[in-house]
Amino acid sequence: MTAERTRLEKDSMGEMVVPESALYGASTQRAVLNFPISGYRFPRPFIRALGLIKWAAAQANHDLGLLDAHRAAFVVQAAEEVVEGKLDSQFPLDIFQTGSGTSTNTNANEVIANRAAQLAGKPIGSKDPVHPNDHVNIGQSSNDVIPSAIHVSAAEELKNRLVPALGQLADALQKKATEFWDVIKIGRTHLMDATPVRLGQEFSGYAQQVRYGRVRAEKALEVLRELALGGTAVGTGLNRHIQFPAKVMHHLHQRTGIEFYEAKDHFEAQGGKDAVVQASGELKTIATSLFKIANDIRLLGSGPRCGIGEIQLPATQPGSSIMPGKVNPVMCESMMMVCAQVFGNDTCITWAGANGNFELNVMMPVMAHALLESIRLLANTGEAFTEKCVAGIVANRERCQELVELSMAMVTSLVPKIAYDRAAEIA
């Protein structure tokens, strides 16, 4: 077996052996060795957001005369490759690392600088023509870049994935509400028979829950538009141009279609992560709604012959390795497990958000991981549940009518005429 070729790089702590083909440098390699914890990596949306921030920063610093056109062009081109996912293999760091995410910000700086060297026909590691700190990181600190990347990545995922997925699910449920409007069935409270309702009314309630969920996702996006970028190390804005944040926001808006804006108070934006906690809270509420809907639908379809059986769910796969013909409500179960994971992610984010110490939160990477996972899972389950469950639900009209006729709750309608006690005797 041939040993991997290496090169020697230097950082502020000295020399470090790095894989020859790696675009990252000494500082990133130290973090690779220091944090062999989980195997979890920052997801694609987060790396894209990092690339967007570095891309926008280079544009802004060129606009302000702090980065010459020659170097700016190389940084912009290299950062664009990060945005597009062409350099994802060069981001090897574990989520469970330095709590500020400094290792990952440094990783991005090194990758962009070394890719710029390649583009300029210079050796990797030469820091020529682009230096990772002096050029890629101008006007920035890990302490404002990483929280900004959390906001940018989550806002894009909310806008492009979760909001549309919830819209589609709400529409599918509303379509069923209309389709089932003439189906009368027994209502249930406390899991016991109650007065009749329309099957369409039940589904209209589900549709409205999801519509509210979409509004909640939009509220989460709204609180994430405020970015810490411009606060640098501790919130004072040391070493950045006064116009830098506004310039960066302009370029980010250009690329994402989202109107990001500079934090109203950089000490709040970097010392606390309340916006992330709030966004996660909205996701938890969405998950609560989806759990209720999925659980109701699986119970309404239970049996199908020896349970409630008022609706028939699409048969997606065999339900048992031993019982022939058994079909389970697997799409409901999948959604319910996603919701449970989102509840857990919210607990993690809440605790991590509470651990801001003085001028910096030091649990940001795990917050990024949990928030983006919640958005991704909710979007994916919303799409799958719409297509593979809701769209194919059929009302069992005969069963609905049968249960209405069997229910003693029908006597409730007699109460205005014969009074409660007499109706109870009849029941």
C-alpha positions as CSV (number, residue, x, y, z in Angstrom):
1,M,0.0,0.0,0.0
2,T,1.5,3.3,-1.1
3,A,1.7,6.0,1.7
4,E,-0.2,9.2,1.0
5,R,2.0,12.0,-0.2
6,T,2.2,15.0,2.2
7,R,3.4,18.5,2.4
8,L,4.6,20.7,5.3
9,E,2.6,23.8,6.2
10,K,2.9,26.4,8.9
11,D,0.4,28.2,11.1
12,S,0.7,30.3,14.2
13,M,1.5,27.2,16.3
14,G,4.3,25.9,14.0
15,E,4.7,23.3,11.3
16,M,2.1,20.6,10.4
17,V,2.1,17.7,8.0
18,V,-0.9,18.0,5.6
19,P,-2.0,15.7,2.8
20,E,-0.4,16.9,-0.4
21,S,-3.7,17.1,-2.3
22,A,-5.6,18.9,0.5
23,L,-6.6,22.5,-0.1
24,Y,-6.9,23.1,3.6
25,G,-3.8,23.9,5.7
26,A,-2.1,23.4,9.0
27,S,-4.8,24.8,11.3
28,T,-7.5,22.6,9.7
29,Q,-5.3,19.5,10.0
30,R,-4.8,20.2,13.7
31,A,-8.6,20.2,14.1
32,V,-8.9,17.0,12.1
33,L,-6.6,15.3,14.6
34,N,-8.1,17.0,17.7
35,F,-11.8,16.2,17.0
36,P,-12.3,12.6,15.9
37,I,-15.6,12.6,17.7
38,S,-18.7,11.8,15.7
39,G,-18.2,11.6,12.0
40,Y,-20.9,14.3,11.6
41,R,-19.9,17.0,9.2
42,F,-21.4,20.4,8.5
43,P,-24.1,19.9,5.9
44,R,-24.1,21.2,2.3
45,P,-26.4,24.2,3.2
46,F,-23.9,25.4,5.8
47,I,-20.8,25.1,3.6
48,R,-22.8,26.9,0.9
49,A,-23.5,29.7,3.3
50,L,-19.9,29.9,4.3
51,G,-19.0,30.3,0.7
52,L,-21.6,32.9,0.2
53,I,-20.3,34.9,3.1
54,K,-16.7,34.7,1.9
55,W,-17.9,35.6,-1.7
56,A,-19.9,38.6,-0.4
57,A,-17.0,39.7,1.9
58,A,-14.6,39.7,-1.0
59,Q,-17.0,41.8,-3.1
60,A,-17.6,44.2,-0.2
61,N,-13.9,44.6,0.5
62,H,-13.1,45.3,-3.1
63,D,-16.0,47.8,-3.2
64,L,-14.3,49.5,-0.2
65,G,-10.8,49.5,-1.7
66,L,-9.5,47.1,0.9
67,L,-8.9,44.2,-1.6
68,D,-7.4,44.8,-5.0
69,A,-9.1,43.6,-8.1
70,H,-6.5,40.9,-8.8
71,R,-6.9,39.2,-5.4
72,A,-10.6,39.9,-5.2
73,A,-11.2,38.0,-8.5
74,F,-9.4,34.9,-7.2
75,V,-11.2,35.0,-3.8
76,V,-14.5,35.4,-5.5
77,Q,-13.9,32.6,-8.0
78,A,-12.7,30.2,-5.2
79,A,-15.5,31.1,-2.9
80,E,-18.0,30.5,-5.7
81,E,-16.7,26.9,-6.0
82,V,-17.4,26.5,-2.3
83,V,-20.9,27.8,-2.9
84,E,-21.5,25.4,-5.7
85,G,-20.3,22.4,-3.7
86,K,-17.2,21.7,-5.8
87,L,-14.9,21.7,-2.8
88,D,-17.1,19.9,-0.2
89,S,-14.5,17.2,0.3
90,Q,-12.1,19.9,1.6
91,F,-14.3,20.5,4.7
92,P,-13.5,17.4,6.8
93,L,-14.1,18.8,10.3
94,D,-16.3,17.3,12.9
95,I,-19.4,19.1,14.3
96,F,-18.1,18.6,17.9
97,Q,-15.1,21.0,17.7
98,T,-14.3,24.4,19.0
99,G,-17.5,25.9,20.2
100,S,-17.2,29.1,18.2
101,G,-16.7,27.1,15.0
102,T,-13.3,28.8,14.5
103,S,-11.8,25.6,13.1
104,T,-14.4,25.6,10.3
105,N,-14.0,29.3,9.5
106,T,-10.2,28.8,9.3
107,N,-10.9,25.7,7.1
108,A,-12.9,27.9,4.7
109,N,-10.2,30.6,4.7
110,E,-7.4,28.1,4.0
111,V,-9.4,26.3,1.2
112,I,-10.3,29.5,-0.6
113,A,-6.7,30.8,-0.3
114,N,-5.2,27.6,-1.6
115,R,-7.7,27.3,-4.4
116,A,-6.9,30.9,-5.3
117,A,-3.2,29.9,-5.5
118,Q,-4.1,27.0,-7.8
119,L,-6.1,29.4,-10.0
120,A,-3.1,31.8,-10.1
121,G,-0.8,29.0,-11.1
122,K,1.0,29.1,-7.7
123,P,1.8,26.2,-5.3
124,I,-0.7,25.2,-2.7
125,G,0.4,26.5,0.7
126,S,2.3,29.5,-0.8
127,K,-0.4,32.0,0.4
128,D,0.3,33.8,-2.9
129,P,-1.5,35.7,-4.2
130,V,-4.1,35.2,-1.5
131,H,-3.5,34.9,2.3
132,P,-6.2,33.1,4.3
133,N,-6.3,35.7,7.1
134,D,-5.1,38.9,5.4
135,H,-7.3,38.6,2.3
136,V,-10.1,36.0,2.7
137,N,-10.9,37.0,6.3
138,I,-10.7,40.8,6.0
139,G,-13.2,42.5,8.3
140,Q,-14.3,39.2,9.8
141,S,-13.9,36.9,12.8
142,S,-15.0,33.3,13.3
143,N,-17.2,34.8,16.0
144,D,-19.4,36.7,13.6
145,V,-18.9,34.5,10.5
146,I,-20.2,31.3,12.1
147,P,-23.4,32.7,13.6
148,S,-24.0,34.4,10.3
149,A,-23.5,31.2,8.4
150,I,-26.1,29.5,10.7
151,H,-28.6,32.2,9.9
152,V,-27.9,32.3,6.2
153,S,-28.0,28.5,5.7
154,A,-31.2,28.0,7.8
155,A,-32.9,31.0,6.1
156,E,-32.2,29.6,2.7
157,E,-33.4,26.1,3.7
158,L,-36.6,27.5,5.2
159,K,-37.3,29.6,2.1
160,N,-36.4,27.0,-0.5
161,R,-37.4,23.7,1.2
162,L,-39.6,23.8,4.3
163,V,-42.0,26.6,3.4
164,P,-42.8,25.1,-0.1
165,A,-43.1,21.6,1.4
166,L,-45.6,22.7,4.1
167,G,-47.5,24.6,1.4
168,Q,-47.9,21.5,-0.7
169,L,-49.0,19.4,2.3
170,A,-51.6,22.0,3.3
171,D,-53.0,22.0,-0.2
172,A,-53.2,18.2,-0.3
173,L,-55.0,18.1,3.0
174,Q,-57.4,20.8,1.9
175,K,-58.1,18.9,-1.3
176,K,-59.1,15.9,0.8
177,A,-61.2,18.1,3.0
178,T,-63.2,19.1,0.0
179,E,-63.4,15.6,-1.3
180,F,-64.6,14.2,2.0
181,W,-67.0,17.1,2.8
182,D,-70.2,15.0,2.3
183,V,-68.9,12.0,4.4
184,I,-70.6,12.1,7.8
185,K,-68.7,10.1,10.6
186,I,-68.6,9.9,14.3
187,G,-66.6,12.5,16.2
188,R,-64.4,11.5,19.1
189,T,-63.3,13.3,22.3
190,H,-61.2,11.6,25.0
191,L,-61.0,8.7,22.4
192,M,-64.7,8.1,23.1
193,D,-67.7,8.6,20.8
194,A,-68.9,12.2,20.4
195,T,-71.3,13.9,18.2
196,P,-71.0,13.4,14.4
197,V,-68.7,15.5,12.2
198,R,-67.8,15.6,8.6
199,L,-64.7,13.7,7.6
200,G,-63.9,16.8,5.5
201,Q,-64.1,18.9,8.7
202,E,-61.4,16.8,10.3
203,F,-59.2,17.2,7.3
204,S,-59.8,20.9,7.1
205,G,-58.5,21.2,10.7
206,Y,-55.3,19.3,9.6
207,A,-54.9,21.6,6.6
208,Q,-55.2,24.7,8.8
209,Q,-52.6,23.3,11.2
210,V,-50.2,23.0,8.4
211,R,-51.0,26.4,7.0
212,Y,-50.2,27.9,10.4
213,G,-47.0,25.8,10.3
214,R,-46.0,27.5,7.1
215,V,-46.5,30.9,8.8
216,R,-44.4,29.7,11.7
217,A,-41.6,28.7,9.2
218,E,-41.8,32.1,7.7
219,K,-41.5,33.7,11.2
220,A,-38.4,31.6,11.8
221,L,-36.9,32.9,8.5
222,E,-37.8,36.4,9.6
223,V,-35.8,36.3,12.8
224,L,-32.8,34.8,11.0
225,R,-32.5,37.7,8.6
226,E,-30.5,39.6,11.3
227,L,-26.8,38.8,10.9
228,A,-23.9,39.1,13.4
229,L,-21.5,39.8,10.5
230,G,-19.6,43.1,11.3
231,G,-19.2,42.5,15.0
232,T,-15.8,40.7,14.5
233,A,-14.2,39.2,17.6
234,V,-16.4,40.5,20.5
235,G,-19.0,42.7,18.9
236,T,-17.1,46.0,18.7
237,G,-16.4,45.8,15.0
238,L,-12.6,46.0,15.5
239,N,-10.6,45.9,12.2
240,R,-13.5,46.1,9.8
241,H,-14.6,49.1,7.7
242,I,-17.7,50.8,9.0
243,Q,-19.5,50.2,5.7
244,F,-18.5,46.6,5.5
245,P,-21.7,45.0,6.9
246,A,-24.0,47.0,4.7
247,K,-22.0,46.1,1.6
248,V,-22.0,42.4,2.5
249,M,-25.8,42.4,3.2
250,H,-26.3,43.9,-0.3
251,H,-24.3,41.2,-2.0
252,L,-26.0,38.4,0.1
253,H,-29.4,39.7,-0.9
254,Q,-28.3,39.7,-4.5
255,R,-27.5,36.0,-4.3
256,T,-30.2,34.6,-2.0
257,G,-33.2,36.8,-2.5
258,I,-33.4,37.2,1.3
259,E,-33.0,40.7,2.7
260,F,-30.4,40.1,5.5
261,Y,-29.5,43.1,7.6
262,E,-26.8,44.0,10.2
263,A,-27.5,43.1,13.8
264,K,-29.1,46.0,15.7
265,D,-26.7,45.2,18.6
266,H,-23.7,43.0,17.9
267,F,-23.2,42.1,21.6
268,E,-26.7,40.5,21.6
269,A,-26.0,38.8,18.2
270,Q,-22.7,37.2,19.3
271,G,-23.3,36.7,23.1
272,G,-26.7,35.2,22.6
273,K,-28.3,32.8,20.1
274,D,-31.9,33.6,20.9
275,A,-32.9,33.9,17.2
276,V,-31.7,30.3,16.6
277,V,-33.6,29.2,19.7
278,Q,-36.7,31.0,18.5
279,A,-36.4,29.5,15.0
280,S,-36.1,26.1,16.5
281,G,-39.1,26.7,18.7
282,E,-41.2,27.4,15.6
283,L,-39.9,24.1,14.1
284,K,-40.8,22.3,17.3
285,T,-44.4,23.7,17.0
286,I,-44.6,22.6,13.4
287,A,-43.4,19.1,14.4
288,T,-46.1,19.0,17.1
289,S,-48.8,19.7,14.5
290,L,-47.4,17.1,12.1
291,F,-47.2,14.5,14.8
292,K,-50.9,15.1,15.7
293,I,-51.9,14.8,12.1
294,A,-49.9,11.7,11.3
295,N,-51.1,10.0,14.5
296,D,-54.8,10.8,13.8
297,I,-54.5,9.6,10.2
298,R,-53.0,6.3,11.3
299,L,-55.7,5.8,13.9
300,L,-58.5,6.6,11.5
301,G,-57.1,4.0,9.1
302,S,-56.5,1.4,11.8
303,G,-57.7,-2.1,11.3
304,P,-58.6,-1.9,8.5
305,R,-61.3,-4.4,9.5
306,C,-61.0,-4.7,13.2
307,G,-60.1,-1.1,14.0
308,I,-61.6,2.3,13.2
309,G,-61.1,1.9,9.5
310,E,-62.9,5.1,8.5
311,I,-60.2,5.9,5.9
312,Q,-58.0,3.7,3.8
313,L,-54.3,4.6,3.5
314,P,-52.2,3.9,0.4
315,A,-50.4,0.5,0.6
316,T,-46.7,1.5,0.3
317,Q,-45.0,-1.8,1.3
318,P,-45.5,-5.1,3.0
319,G,-46.1,-4.7,6.7
320,S,-44.9,-7.9,8.2
321,S,-42.4,-10.7,7.6
322,I,-44.7,-13.2,9.1
323,M,-48.3,-12.0,8.5
324,P,-49.3,-12.2,4.8
325,G,-51.3,-9.2,3.5
326,K,-50.5,-6.9,6.5
327,V,-50.0,-3.3,5.5
328,N,-48.8,-0.8,8.1
329,P,-49.2,3.1,8.2
330,V,-45.5,3.5,7.6
331,M,-45.6,7.0,6.3
332,C,-47.3,8.2,9.4
333,E,-44.8,6.3,11.6
334,S,-41.9,7.9,9.6
335,M,-43.3,11.4,10.1
336,M,-43.9,10.8,13.8
337,M,-40.2,9.7,14.3
338,V,-39.0,12.8,12.4
339,C,-41.1,14.9,14.8
340,A,-39.5,13.1,17.8
341,Q,-36.1,13.9,16.4
342,V,-37.1,17.6,16.0
343,F,-38.2,17.7,19.6
344,G,-34.8,16.4,20.7
345,N,-33.0,18.8,18.4
346,D,-34.9,21.7,20.0
347,T,-33.9,20.6,23.5
348,C,-30.2,20.5,22.3
349,I,-30.5,24.0,20.7
350,T,-32.3,25.4,23.8
351,W,-29.5,24.2,26.1
352,A,-26.8,25.2,23.7
353,G,-28.4,28.7,23.3
354,A,-28.4,29.1,27.1
355,N,-24.6,28.6,27.1
356,G,-23.6,32.0,25.8
357,N,-20.7,33.2,28.0
358,F,-20.1,36.9,28.1
359,E,-19.4,38.0,24.5
360,L,-19.7,34.7,22.8
361,N,-21.8,31.5,22.6
362,V,-19.5,28.5,22.5
363,M,-21.9,25.8,21.3
364,M,-22.6,27.1,17.9
365,P,-21.6,24.1,15.7
366,V,-24.0,21.7,17.4
367,M,-26.7,24.4,17.1
368,A,-26.1,24.6,13.4
369,H,-26.2,20.9,13.0
370,A,-29.4,20.5,15.0
371,L,-31.3,23.4,13.4
372,L,-30.4,22.4,9.8
373,E,-31.2,18.8,10.5
374,S,-34.7,19.7,11.8
375,I,-35.4,21.8,8.7
376,R,-34.2,19.1,6.4
377,L,-36.1,16.3,8.1
378,L,-39.4,18.3,8.3
379,A,-39.1,19.3,4.6
380,N,-38.4,15.7,3.5
381,T,-41.1,14.1,5.6
382,G,-43.6,16.8,4.5
383,E,-42.9,16.0,0.8
384,A,-43.0,12.2,1.3
385,F,-46.1,12.3,3.4
386,T,-47.9,14.5,0.8
387,E,-47.0,12.2,-2.1
388,K,-47.1,8.8,-0.5
389,C,-49.9,9.1,2.0
390,V,-52.3,12.1,1.8
391,A,-52.7,12.1,-1.9
392,G,-53.9,8.5,-1.9
393,I,-56.2,8.5,1.2
394,V,-59.7,7.1,0.4
395,A,-62.8,7.5,2.6
396,N,-64.5,4.3,3.7
397,R,-68.0,5.7,3.5
398,E,-69.9,2.6,4.5
399,R,-67.8,2.2,7.7
400,C,-68.3,5.9,8.6
401,Q,-72.0,5.5,8.2
402,E,-72.0,2.3,10.2
403,L,-70.2,3.8,13.2
404,V,-72.5,6.9,13.2
405,E,-75.6,4.6,13.4
406,L,-74.0,2.6,16.3
407,S,-73.1,5.6,18.4
408,M,-75.2,6.5,21.4
409,A,-73.8,10.1,21.0
410,M,-76.5,10.6,18.4
411,V,-79.0,11.3,21.2
412,T,-77.2,14.6,22.0
413,S,-79.3,16.2,19.2
414,L,-82.4,15.4,21.2
415,V,-81.4,17.3,24.3
416,P,-82.9,20.7,23.2
417,K,-86.3,18.9,22.8
418,I,-86.4,16.3,25.7
419,A,-83.7,17.6,28.1
420,Y,-80.5,16.0,29.2
421,D,-81.7,13.5,31.7
422,R,-84.3,11.9,29.4
423,A,-81.7,11.8,26.5
424,A,-79.3,10.0,28.9
425,E,-81.9,7.4,29.7
426,I,-82.4,6.8,26.0
427,A,-78.6,6.5,25.5
